[in-house]
Amino acid sequence: MKDFIILGGGNSGYISALILKTAFPEMQIQIIESKNIGIIGVGEGSTEHWNNFLKYIGINQLEMIWECGATYKSGIFYKNWKKRDYYHIVSGDYNLCYNDYFPKYGKLISENQDPIELVSRWFTKNEFPKIYIEKENKGLPPINQFHFDSYKLNNFLRKVAKERGIVVTEDDIISATISEDTGDIISLKSKDKEYFSSFFVDCSGFKSHIMKNTLGVKWVSYDKHFPLNSAMVWQSDATEIIDCYTTAEARDYGWTWKIPTQDRIGNGYVYSDSFATEDMILDEIEKKYGKVEIQKKVKFNPGKLEKFWVKNCIGVGLSGSFVEPLEATALTSVIQQMFAFTLYYPSKDDDRYNEIIDGMFDNIVDYVQLHYICDRNDTSFWKYCKNDLVLTDNIKRYLKLWKNRLPQKNELNTPWGMFNAENYIIAFYSLGLFDTKKIKQEYDIMMSETQKSHLNVELDKLKNFEKNSDFFSHRKLLSLMKELC
């Protein structure tokens, strides 16, 4: 009998298993995966929380980069969402605080600078300062986000799991046995075998075999907040210049992603089938990209489980929640959810765990939805977003709260959340949601003339560093790092 059985061998299943094995090394963990069920995605991106995962379980970053065909990701390039394109990149050089206030952001926004001025410029040029490859820096750029080849990542995580003593079994689960006395799950059954465990982790994807189909946990739809519910994905050839950001480009009926890995580019079009047919989407894709081979079509219902922890099971990854691909929250949701679980499992405090993961999900929902508050009204889809999209209560509050001032450092301390004040500052400014005259008033009152002078010196130093440093291309950097590895 195992301590934990994880149903599903996608990336969420292996991430969950590795976190559990690290937190509880004496416990027996088994993954049951089906060879008949593939993983979703042609390319996949992470947030900065991925590096926390690597450090926690003890995986070398360089090894991961080469095993997974990974590239560095500084952030997301938003193209054609507004009149001015913008980057969602939180740069440590710009987000320093003074009494919970962000003076550099305040100065640049009050001057109506282009949103690109809020980030280190070399992030946007697909270049890296040579200083970061020198030995004293261990050859690691100051970036904690990555793009992966999803299939290589899955194989890598499987290999590491087996090396750590996690049992991996290929089988197709068809049913479960539930205790008549407690309602807990006793076992999972395949055609020929029965698997017993004290606790179960449902990583079976959108089907949510245990949580929804066995325990009957309700799926709470968020479709009134997110009209997108479909995606088509395809690959294209790698290019010599490797972007160090994900491109999210607004289209007629949604948006497309471009995720560059070392050997190929993963592409996808996320759209709403309420506004466009598959043929309409394919026509738009081929007008932009030429003839492509669609590798997968995905349907999803944005939302979450009513409860993430029920009886002796938790729903993780796509089986527990999903909004849409914008902002690449899928892998991070798994990491944050499992980190939290390792803290609440010993006390079996499922109520507090469910409360925290609900908050984490709302943190994602609010920030992703914010990007659809834009001026576009050139198609039926964008007219719907502009006029009829139901905003969350938090977003309604934020729009009033921060119209005339910057969000403060400690206003968004969501336990295990992903998006903080810095993220909102960049999005609000880029989307034109600030009254910049009021932002200037705030800046002038917050900062003395002496402080402003110091700030100007600091910003000049940053610009001089970017102007005078020697740089490597992204591909050259990866090649040099391979030698270090």
Disulfide bonds with the S-S distance in Angstrom:
none
